[in-house]
Every structure is written in structure tokens, then in C-alpha cells.
Amino acid sequence: MLRCKYCGAPLDRKALESDSPYITCSSCGTSQQRMDAKAYLDQMMGQIQSWISKTIPGGFSLAQSENVDTLARFNIFNNNVRPRIETEYSEYRFAANSLLANPLITLPFTTDSSAVPSHTSEKAFEFNARVKSIGALAVDDASKSIVVSAEEMAAGYAMLINNTKLLREDKPGRYALMANNFTEAAAAFKKIKGYGPAADRFQALAGICNGCEKLLNGDGAGSLSYFENGAALLGKVKTAIGTDLTLGIMYQAVEMEITQAKILSDIAGFVLKGVNADPLQILNTIKKIIGFNYPKTGKWGFLLGNKDRFSEVFANLSKVLIAKGGGTLPIIPGSGEYLIPFWDIDLKYSFQTGAAWAKKGVEVAEDLLIPADFVIDMQCLDNPRSALTDIFSIRPEKSILSGIKGTETSISGGEGIGRMSASAAQNSPGGRKIVVPLSTDKEAKKLVSEYLAVCTSQDTKLKLSSPYVKSLIYIPCDIRNGRVEVPKGFGNLVPGRVKRMEPSQMIII
């Protein structure tokens, strides 16, 4: 059978039966001339013949092996072939097991280069072909078992290697290719003793990839069952490998794949309940959300580089879509045409005031507001004071005498923020445009923690409690001349992030 010159995979029958001089590989997706595939096959067969001649005693012909005494074949396999096969098989099995510890799918419009195989697919397919070529020498059950295991492990591993290449490329049709490879890998691993759960995992991932292909073609309804069934099968795999000494290495990766399958189910749901008849508009919205260049390293890398965060981001997108379809959101009163999301944070702090006998502690409660798209602004991540209503940047007017007498009531300037946030109530957005939140509850809390660390380092009188993230609220604003205009309730506490907002970066429903 002809082989792909790019990845070494056997070319499928449909491609071989075509009259076209060009053949497309169903494993890696590359096209090549038929004559090039033939040349690659000849090269591979030459290498296999060279290996056979170095492995099997001179004068023995594999072509006539069936006419050779069974005992002679048994001895040749166990004395000459088996040691070399087992050594390489152990190497490929270890490498395949290591690869299984990685998530093997990624969300649409994203890439993932975390899975790095130890071999090329060409090498794995070549080993598969070498083992297949000496199959006739395996005459007893133990020898046949080794041949089957080595042959199938190499073939399945090679298919997974091709998928790791596809994970790094956001190109059309990649999910169809990945589904083919997972299906082939599942069939191969199913024949290896002890690898049934791995085969089930690949079958689940093949279904999820087929669902992604449907989703990207606008068929949200058709894709949903693939995602739900894939998540259910992965759940069974997770249970099966809980105490498996060999495949337990997959546990965390399978958990992450289940999360991604659930996110994909949410995405399919968004397409189904889109705010207009064009499902591709919702997909384009999702592409923008996923496509922002979120930091993957540094102190924010762990949170923003974790794909699990999209589960909450998409849940908030879902609420926006429901609101546009007749539902409600927590909105403060106002006439702005754009509803911009802010995290409402409850902050309590205390400070010391007074001198000598008048010294006492004062407790204060304040509200902070954080624009919910702060995660796409590096200035916010580097300088948290510019990402929120910086209440400690404005101090209440007081006399020196107030500090001595202990009559100070606050060292922050919350202005009208608390009153504004308290006025939020569930209301219909009507015909107003809604800006989609891009951050999560956990990220908002981290930002406030970073802010408070800066503040306490500059003011030793401050004692802070843990901030509490109350909710997302939507504030009516206007956009004029490319700039966001917020309500007067912000006073002098308009976050630097708001001043830097660009309508072209906003995701608006």
C-alpha cells in the first residue's frame, strides 16, 4: 500500500482508487503526487529489507517462511528477532504512554503545542511496517502477542503524533483529520492488552472532533450530541483508569478533555440560541473571545493560560444572549446605549487614627468596580491601580487635628461608587448593545489582591480583609469619538482601563 511521503501513513483505498495524479493523505491532510508516494514506499521497503537482512540469519527467506519448519521459525524469532523488537517496542510504548498524559484536543480557533512526542510519525510507521514484515515468524501465542502489540502500538502512536501536529495548526478541516486519526488509534489500541480505556478515550475524542467539524460548519444542533456523548464516554474512561497503574497517567488529561467537551456543548448551545438567524455570527464572537492574546507566562500565565477559564466566560456570554432574547441582567439605571460589564467588589478595611489616648481603629466598607475586560490590557495586569476604581488614590479632606483627635472616618475616597453599584437591579437590556465580559470571578479577585498588596506597601496604617467578588453588573455608557463615556457616579475614579478601551476590541452583542 502506498505511503504518505510527509507522515508515513498508509494512504487509504479511496485515494488509491482515484484517477487523479495527486493523492491527499487522510491522516495529515497533505497532498502529493502519486509518484512521490510510490517513491517513498520504495524507500521505506528498502530500509525494511536492510533491517531484515541484518536481523535474520543468512540464507533464510521470509518469502518462503511458511515452508520452513515451525521449530526453526520459532528459534529464529526468539533468538534473532524478538530481542530487537522488544527493545524498540519498549521505547515506543514508553513514549506513547508519556503522550497520553497530555490533553489531545483543543477548542476551535485555538492551538496547543504542549504535547510533544518523542518520535516522528515516519519513524513510528516504519517500525510498524518492520514488525508487520516479520509476522510470519511468530508461530506461538506469546510471539504473536508481541507482534500484534508492537505493530498496533506503533500504528496508534503514529496517528496520535499526527494529531499533535494538527493541534498546532488552526487550519480548515483539521478536526476531520483528527477524527480519522483517533478512530484509527482506537482500533489499534483496542488490540493491545490493558489499553481498552485508552481506545475508549480515542473513540470519544474522535466523536468530539466530528462534532467540532459540524459546529464550524454552522450545525450547532448536529454537533451537540457528539459533545455530550464524548463527555459521557470520557467520564467512564476517567472512572476506569482511577486505579490503573499503566493508564492512570491519563487521568488529569481526561479531566481537562471532559471540561473542553462541556465548553463545546455550551458553544453549540450558543449557536442554537443565537440572537439572529446566522450561527456563524455567534461562532465569530467565540473566535474573538478565544483569540485574544491572553498572557501565557508570568504571574497571570497560570490563570489566563488555562482553557478551563472559558467555561465561566462562556457562561456569562450565555446570560448575555438570554438577555438579548428577552431575559434580564443586573443593570444600573441610566440612559447609555452600551451596557458595559464591571465586577462589583466588596472591600472592608481598617486603619488606625488618633494619637495617645485618642488612638483607635476604624472599620470601613467600600465598593470597587473593575471593567470586566481588563484581562486583555497588559497595563492593567502590570499596574492593578489602573484597572479599577482606585479608592485609595483620593483621600477625604481632613485637618491634621482630625488625625490627632481620632475623628477620621475613612482614608479612602469611594465617591458615588457604592451608591451606583447598590442601584443595580435585574432589568431587560431592551435594544441596547451589550459588551461581553472577558474575565472570571477568580481573575477579578486576583486583581484586587494585587491592588491591595500595592496599597498596603505604601500605607502601613491599612489593615485589609479578603475582598469579596459580589457579581457582574452592567453599567449604561456611551461611546463618542471612539471613547467610552461613563456615568457621573464614577466622579474622579474612572479606571484607567476605561480610558484605554477601544470599541474595535469590544465584543458587542
C-alpha positions in Angstrom: 0.0 0.0 0.0 1.3 3.5 -0.9 2.6 5.7 1.9 2.3 9.4 2.5 5.7 10.9 1.9 5.1 13.6 4.6 4.0 11.5 7.6 4.5 7.8 6.5 0.8 6.9 7.0 -0.7 4.3 4.6 -2.9 6.1 2.0 -6.5 5.0 2.1 -8.2 3.0 -0.6 -10.4 5.8 -1.7 -7.3 7.9 -2.6 -5.6 5.0 -4.3 -8.6 4.2 -6.5 -8.8 7.7 -7.7 -7.5 8.5 -11.3 -6.0 11.8 -10.1 -2.2 12.0 -10.2 -2.5 13.7 -6.8 -3.3 12.0 -3.5 -4.4 13.6 -0.2 -3.4 11.8 3.0 -6.4 11.3 5.3 -4.0 11.4 8.3 -2.0 14.6 7.9 -4.1 16.3 5.2 -1.2 17.0 2.8 -1.5 16.4 -1.0 1.3 14.8 -3.0 1.9 13.3 -6.4 1.2 9.6 -6.7 4.7 9.0 -8.0 6.2 10.7 -4.9 4.1 8.4 -2.6 5.4 5.4 -4.6 9.0 6.6 -4.3 8.6 7.0 -0.5 7.2 3.5 -0.3 10.1 2.1 -2.2 12.5 3.9 0.1 10.7 2.5 3.2 10.7 -1.0 1.8 14.4 -0.7 1.1 15.1 0.2 4.7 12.9 -2.7 5.9 14.8 -5.2 3.7 18.1 -3.8 5.1 16.8 -4.3 8.6 15.6 -7.9 7.9 18.9 -8.9 6.3 20.8 -7.7 9.5 18.3 -9.4 11.8 17.6 -12.8 10.2 20.3 -15.4 9.6 21.7 -15.5 6.0 20.1 -17.9 3.6 16.7 -17.6 5.2 13.9 -16.1 3.0 10.9 -14.6 4.5 9.0 -15.2 1.3 9.4 -18.9 1.8 9.0 -18.9 5.6 5.7 -20.8 5.5 7.6 -23.8 4.0 10.2 -23.7 6.8 9.9 -26.0 9.8 7.8 -24.4 12.6 10.5 -25.1 15.2 13.1 -23.3 13.0 10.9 -20.3 12.7 10.3 -20.3 16.4 14.0 -20.3 17.1 14.8 -17.6 14.6 12.1 -15.3 16.0 13.1 -15.8 19.7 16.9 -15.7 19.1 17.2 -13.1 16.4 14.0 -11.1 16.0 12.4 -10.9 19.4 15.2 -9.1 21.3 15.3 -6.3 18.7 11.5 -6.0 18.5 11.1 -5.9 22.3 13.8 -3.2 22.8 12.2 -0.9 20.3 8.7 -1.8 21.4 9.5 -0.8 25.0 10.8 2.5 23.7 7.7 3.3 21.7 5.3 2.1 24.4 7.0 4.4 27.0 6.8 7.3 24.5 3.1 6.6 23.7 2.3 6.4 27.4 4.0 9.8 28.0 2.0 11.3 25.2 -1.2 10.0 26.8 -0.6 12.3 29.8 -1.4 15.3 27.6 -4.9 16.7 26.6 -5.2 15.6 22.9 -7.9 18.1 21.7 -8.1 21.8 21.7 -11.0 24.3 21.3 -11.9 25.7 17.9 -9.7 28.7 16.8 -7.0 27.8 19.3 -3.7 25.9 19.0 -1.9 23.8 21.6 1.8 22.8 21.4 2.0 21.2 24.9 2.0 17.6 23.6 5.5 16.9 22.3 6.0 13.3 21.1 9.5 11.7 21.3 9.3 10.4 17.7 8.2 11.4 14.3 5.2 9.7 12.7 7.5 8.4 9.9 9.7 6.5 12.4 6.7 5.1 14.2 5.1 3.9 10.9 8.4 2.5 9.8 8.6 0.4 13.0 5.0 -0.7 12.4 5.9 -1.9 8.9 9.1 -3.7 10.1 7.1 -5.6 12.7 4.4 -6.5 10.2 7.0 -7.8 7.8 8.3 -10.5 10.2 4.8 -11.6 11.4 5.1 -14.9 9.6 7.9 -15.9 12.0 5.7 -15.7 15.1 4.3 -19.2 15.4 3.3 -19.4 19.1 0.8 -17.4 21.1 3.4 -15.5 23.0 5.3 -14.5 19.9 2.1 -13.5 18.1 1.0 -11.4 21.1 4.3 -9.4 21.0 4.0 -8.8 17.2 0.4 -7.6 17.5 1.1 -5.4 20.5 4.2 -3.8 18.9 2.6 -3.4 15.5 -0.6 -1.8 16.8 1.1 0.3 19.4 3.4 1.8 16.7 0.4 2.4 14.4 -1.8 4.0 17.0 1.1 6.1 18.4 1.9 7.4 14.8 -1.7 8.5 14.4 -1.5 10.4 17.7 1.8 12.0 16.6 0.0 13.4 13.5 -2.7 14.8 15.8 -0.2 16.7 17.9 0.9 18.4 14.6 -2.7 19.3 13.8 -3.1 20.7 17.4 -0.5 23.3 16.5 -2.3 24.4 13.3 -5.7 26.2 13.2 -6.5 25.2 9.6 -9.7 24.3 7.9 -10.6 20.6 8.1 -8.2 19.7 10.9 -10.9 18.2 13.1 -12.0 15.8 10.3 -8.4 14.7 10.0 -8.0 14.3 13.8 -11.2 12.3 14.0 -9.8 9.9 11.4 -6.6 9.5 13.4 -8.4 9.0 16.7 -10.6 6.3 15.1 -7.5 4.5 13.7 -5.7 4.9 17.0 -8.8 3.5 18.9 -8.9 0.4 16.6 -5.2 -0.2 17.1 -5.1 0.2 20.9 -8.2 -2.0 21.3 -6.0 -4.9 20.2 -3.4 -4.3 22.9 -3.9 -6.0 26.3 -4.6 -3.4 29.0 -5.2 -0.5 26.7 -9.0 -0.7 26.4 -9.6 2.6 28.3 -7.1 4.4 26.0 -9.1 3.0 23.0 -12.3 4.3 24.5 -10.7 7.7 25.1 -9.7 8.0 21.5 -13.2 6.9 20.3 -14.6 9.7 22.5 -12.2 12.2 21.1 -13.0 11.1 17.5 -16.7 11.9 18.2 -15.8 15.3 19.8 -13.7 16.2 16.7 -16.5 15.2 14.4 -18.8 17.5 16.5 -16.3 20.3 16.1 -16.3 19.9 12.3 -20.1 20.1 12.3 -20.0 23.1 14.7 -17.6 25.0 12.5 -19.9 24.4 9.5 -22.7 26.1 11.4 -24.5 22.9 12.5 -24.9 23.6 16.2 -27.8 21.1 16.6 -25.9 18.3 14.9 -22.8 18.9 16.9 -24.3 18.9 20.4 -24.9 15.1 20.7 -21.3 14.4 19.7 -20.0 16.6 22.5 -22.4 15.2 25.1 -21.7 11.6 24.1 -18.0 12.3 24.1 -18.0 13.8 27.6 -20.1 10.9 28.9 -17.6 8.3 27.4 -14.6 10.2 28.8 -16.4 10.2 32.2 -16.4 6.3 32.0 -12.7 6.3 31.0 -11.9 8.5 34.0 -13.6 6.1 36.3 -11.9 3.1 34.7 -8.4 4.4 35.0 -8.7 5.7 38.6 -6.6 2.7 39.9 -4.9 1.7 36.7 -1.1 1.6 37.2 -0.4 2.0 33.5 -3.1 4.3 32.2 -3.6 6.3 35.4 -1.2 8.8 33.8 -4.1 9.9 31.6 -6.4 10.9 34.5 -5.7 14.7 34.6 -5.6 14.9 30.8 -9.0 13.2 30.5 -10.4 15.6 33.1 -9.3 18.5 31.0 -10.8 16.9 27.9 -14.1 16.5 29.7 -14.1 20.2 30.6 -13.4 21.1 27.0 -16.2 18.8 25.8 -18.6 20.7 28.2 -17.4 24.0 26.9 -18.0 22.8 23.4 -21.6 21.8 24.4 -22.1 25.4 25.7 -20.8 26.8 22.4 -23.2 24.6 20.5 -25.9 25.9 22.7 -24.9 29.5 22.0 -25.2 28.8 18.2 -28.7 27.3 18.8 -30.0 30.3 20.7 -28.1 33.0 18.7 -29.6 36.4 18.6 -30.1 36.2 14.8 -30.5 33.5 12.2 -26.8 33.4 11.4 -25.0 30.8 13.6 -21.7 31.9 12.1 -22.1 35.3 13.9 -22.0 33.5 17.3 -19.0 31.4 16.2 -17.2 34.6 15.1 -17.9 36.1 18.6 -16.5 32.9 20.2 -13.5 33.1 17.9 -12.8 36.7 19.1 -13.1 35.7 22.8 -10.7 32.8 22.4 -8.4 34.6 20.0 -7.3 37.4 22.3 -3.6 37.2 23.1 -4.0 36.4 26.8 -0.7 36.3 28.7 0.6 32.7 29.0 3.5 33.4 31.2 4.4 35.5 34.3 2.2 35.9 37.3 -1.0 35.9 35.2 0.0 33.0 33.0 -1.4 30.2 35.2 -4.9 31.7 35.2 -5.1 33.2 31.7 -3.3 30.3 30.0 -5.8 27.7 31.4 -8.5 26.9 28.9 -10.9 25.9 31.8 -11.5 29.6 32.3 -13.5 29.7 29.2 -16.2 27.7 30.9 -17.1 30.7 33.1 -16.5 33.3 30.3 -19.0 31.4 28.0 -21.5 31.0 30.9 -21.5 34.8 31.1 -21.9 35.0 27.3 -24.9 32.7 27.6 -26.5 35.1 30.1 -26.0 38.0 27.6 -27.6 36.0 24.8 -30.5 35.1 27.0 -30.9 38.7 28.0 -31.0 39.7 24.3 -33.6 37.1 23.7 -36.0 38.6 26.4 -34.2 37.9 29.6 -32.7 40.2 32.2 -29.3 41.3 33.5 -28.2 43.3 36.7 -28.2 46.8 35.2 -27.8 50.1 37.0 -30.2 52.9 36.0 -29.1 55.1 33.2 -29.6 56.1 29.6 -26.3 54.9 27.9 -26.6 52.9 24.7 -23.9 50.4 25.7 -24.1 48.1 28.7 -20.5 47.6 29.8 -19.8 44.8 32.4 -18.0 45.6 35.7 -17.1 43.4 38.6 -18.6 44.7 41.8 -16.2 44.1 44.7 -17.0 44.4 48.4 -13.9 45.6 50.2 -13.6 46.1 54.0 -10.5 47.6 55.6 -9.5 49.2 58.9 -6.9 51.8 59.9 -5.5 53.4 63.0 -6.3 57.0 63.8 -5.8 59.4 66.7 -2.8 59.8 69.0 -2.1 58.7 72.5 -5.4 58.3 74.5 -7.4 59.1 71.4 -5.9 56.2 69.3 -8.5 53.8 67.9 -9.3 51.5 64.9 -11.8 52.4 62.3 -13.5 49.9 60.0 -14.7 51.0 56.5 -16.7 49.3 53.8 -16.2 50.3 50.2 -17.2 49.1 46.7 -14.7 48.7 43.9 -15.6 48.4 40.2 -13.4 46.6 37.7 -14.1 46.7 33.9 -14.7 43.0 33.1 -12.4 43.1 30.0 -9.2 44.0 32.0 -7.5 40.7 31.1 -6.8 41.9 27.5 -5.0 45.0 28.8 -1.4 44.4 29.8 -1.2 47.8 31.6 -3.9 46.5 33.9 -2.1 43.3 34.7 1.2 45.2 35.3 -0.4 48.0 37.2 -3.6 47.0 39.0 -4.3 50.5 40.1 -5.2 51.4 36.5 -7.7 48.5 36.3 -10.2 49.6 38.8 -11.8 52.5 40.7 -8.7 53.4 42.8 -10.4 54.4 46.0 -7.0 55.0 47.8 -5.9 57.5 45.2 -8.4 60.1 46.5 -8.2 60.8 50.3 -11.1 62.6 52.1 -10.2 66.2 53.1 -9.2 66.4 56.7 -7.2 68.5 59.1 -4.2 67.5 61.0 -6.3 67.9 64.1 -8.7 65.2 62.9 -5.9 62.7 62.8 -4.8 63.6 66.3 -8.2 63.6 67.8 -9.1 60.3 66.1 -12.2 61.7 64.3 -11.2 60.4 60.8 -13.9 58.0 59.4 -12.1 56.9 56.2 -8.8 57.1 54.4 -10.3 56.2 51.0 -12.5 58.1 48.6 -15.2 55.9 47.2 -17.2 58.8 46.0 -20.5 57.6 44.5 -19.3 54.0 43.6 -21.2 52.3 46.4 -24.5 54.1 45.7 -24.1 53.3 42.0 -23.4 49.6 42.4 -26.2 49.3 45.0 -28.7 50.5 42.4 -28.1 47.6 40.1 -31.3 45.5 39.5 -32.5 42.8 37.1 -33.8 44.6 34.0 -34.2 43.9 30.3 -31.5 45.4 28.2 -34.1 46.3 25.6 -32.5 47.3 22.3 -29.2 48.4 23.9 -25.9 46.9 22.9 -24.2 44.6 25.5 -20.4 44.3 25.8 -19.4 40.7 26.6 -17.3 40.1 29.9 -13.9 38.5 29.2 -12.7 37.8 32.7 -13.6 35.4 35.5 -14.6 35.8 39.2 -11.2 34.3 40.2 -9.3 36.7 38.0 -11.1 39.7 39.4 -10.3 38.6 42.9 -6.6 38.2 42.0 -6.6 41.7 40.5 -7.9 43.2 43.7 -5.4 41.2 45.7 -2.6 42.6 43.6 -4.1 46.1 44.1 -4.3 45.7 47.9 -0.7 44.5 48.0 0.4 47.7 46.3 -1.7 49.8 48.7 -0.5 48.2 51.9 3.1 48.5 50.9 2.6 52.3 50.5 0.4 52.8 53.7 1.3 50.9 56.8 -1.9 52.1 58.6 -4.0 49.9 56.4 -5.3 46.5 57.5 -7.3 44.7 54.8 -9.7 41.8 54.9 -10.1 39.5 51.9 -12.1 41.1 49.1 -15.4 39.6 48.1 -16.5 39.5 44.5 -20.2 40.2 44.6 -21.3 39.9 41.0 -21.1 41.3 37.5 -23.1 44.4 36.9 -23.8 46.2 33.7 -23.4 50.0 33.6 -25.0 52.1 30.8 -22.3 54.0 29.0 -22.0 55.9 25.7 -19.3 55.7 23.0 -18.4 59.0 21.4 -15.5 59.7 19.1 -14.1 56.3 19.9 -14.1 56.9 23.6 -16.2 55.4 26.4 -18.2 57.9 28.5 -19.2 56.6 31.9 -22.0 57.9 34.3 -21.2 60.8 36.6 -21.4 58.5 39.5 -17.8 57.5 38.9 -16.6 61.0 39.8 -12.9 61.2 39.6 -12.5 57.4 39.9 -12.8 56.4 36.2 -10.5 53.4 35.8 -7.5 53.9 33.5 -8.7 50.8 31.7 -12.0 52.6 30.7 -10.0 55.5 29.3 -8.0 53.0 27.2 -11.0 51.0 25.9 -11.2 50.8 22.1 -14.5 49.9 20.5 -12.7 47.7 17.9 -11.6 45.4 20.8 -15.0 45.2 22.4 -17.1 42.1 21.8 -20.6 43.6 21.4 -23.9 41.6 21.2 
